Amino acid sequence: MTTVDPAGALDQDKLFAARLHAARVRPYLATALFALHPVATRRVPTMAVDAHWRCYVSPAFVDRTPVEELAGVWVHEVSHLLRDHHGRGDRVARERGLTGPGERLRMNIAADCEINDDVFGDGLTMPEGALTPDALGLPGGLLMEEYLWEIHLGALTRDIAWLDCGSGADGLAREWDLGPEGARGLTAQERDAVRFRVAQGITGGPGSTPEGWKRWAQEAFHPPQPWRDLLGAAIRAAAGGSGAGADYTYGRPARRTTALPGIVLPSLRRMPPRVCVVIDTSGSVCDTELGSALLEVAAIGRAVGGRRDLVTVVSCDAAAHVVHPLCRAEGIPLVGGGGTDLRLGFAAALRARPRPDVVVVLTDGQTPWPSTRPACRTVVGLFPRGESDGWDEDDPDHVPDEPPSWARVVHIG
C-alpha cells in the first residue's frame, strides 16, 4: 500500500510497473526494491529516499517519465540506501566540517557519480538528466568520498541545483521526511537484513554484475575492521593479562603471612607493563607504512597510560638495530632498508633489561618468524601486501610464512 499525502493522484500502476521492470533487469536488487515504501508528495522534484527506506515520489514526475526511465530511478534511489550514503555522508560532514545545503548538494552529486558510473545499460535506461562522472570530467570507478574532493559548485553544476535525492543520499533530514517514528519505515535490523540478502544474491548468483556492486557486496559480507581500535585493544589485553607487569614485593606482606609465624611472604604487586615495539624497516615496507608505524608507537605510549619510559623501539631488517627508549615518536631513527629477519628483532627485544611484558611487531609479514613462542605476549600489526608482494624471483611459487598462531594479529589499513 502506498502512503499518500495531500499531493494529488499518483499513477501507482505506472510506478509499480517500473519497479517490476527494474527487478526483472536487476534481479539481485529485487529484495531491496520491494522493501522500499512509496510516499506520494509534491515536495520532492523527482524521487527521493530517507534513511528508513521510504521513497518519496512526485506524482507529476511519474506522469511525465517513461516506465523504462522510472525503472532506472528506482534502482538509483535504492542504490543510495544499499551503499549507506546517508551514514557515509554524515561521517564525511563531521570529519570535514561540511555544513549547509551547498555542501550537501556536493555530497548528493558525488554519491550520484558513484552509483551512475556503471548502474545503467543491459536493459536499464538512464533517466534524463542523470549525472555521470564522465559528464563532469571525472574518472570512473571512484567512491563518493573520492568524488567529493573533485566536485565544486560552479558553472558546471549550476543547472543541477534542483537535484535532491533526499536524506538517504547525504544524511541531512528534509522537511518532508516522516522520521524514525513515521509509518512503514524499516528498523535497523530489517535494513541490515535487506543489505545482506542483496549482497548474497550478488556474490552467490550467476551473471555479470557490475564491478561497483561486486565491491560493495564483498564489503557487506566482510566489512572493514576498525584496525586502530583492534590494535589498541590487543595491546591493552596483552598488557593486562595474567603475569604481565607483575612482580613480588616485600613492601606489602602477603595476607597468608599470618598463617606462618616468623616467615614474611612477599605479595604480588601490579607494575605498569613494559612494551617493546619491533618495526620492520626492510625494503618491502614503504615510507607511508613507516610513518604509520611511528604514529602507532605514539598511540601505544598512550595505551600504557602515557608512560613513555615503559616503551622501547627496535628497528629491524636483516639485523636488529639499537633499542631506543620512547621520548617522542618523531625522534625515533628507523634504520634499515635491506632484507627481513624479524627473529633477530624478537631476540633483541627479549634481551632488553628489564624484559618487556609485551612485544608489538609492525611488519608486512615477509619474514621468518621465531620457531618457539617468546616468554611474553606478542601482538602483530600486519601492513597490507600488494598483489606481487612476497614473490621470490628464484621461486615464483614461494609464499611468505603467516604470523604464528601464538601471536595476536591485527591487519592494518
Buried (B, 14 or more C-beta within 10 A) or exposed (E): EBBBEEBEEBBBEBBBBBBBBBBEBBEBBBBBBBBBBBBBBBEBEBBBBBBBBBBBBBBBBBEEBEBBBBBBBBBBBBBBBBBBBBEBBBEBBEEEEBEEEEBBBBBBBBBBBBBBBBBBEEEBBBBEEBBBBEEBEBEBEBBBBBBBEBBEBEEEBEEBEEBBBBBBBBBBEBEBBBEEEBEBBBEEEEBEBBBBBBBBBBBEEEEEBBEBBBEBBEEBEEEEEEBBEBBBBBBBBBBBBEEBBEEEEEEEBBEEBEEEEEEEBBBEEEBEBBBBBBBBBBEBBEEEBBEBBBEBBBBBBEBBEEBBEBBBBBBBBBBBBEBBEBEEBEEBEBBBEEEBBBBBBBBBBBEBEEBBBBBBBBBBBBBEBBEEEBEBBBBBBBBEEEEEEBBEEEEEEEEBEEBBEEBBBBBBE
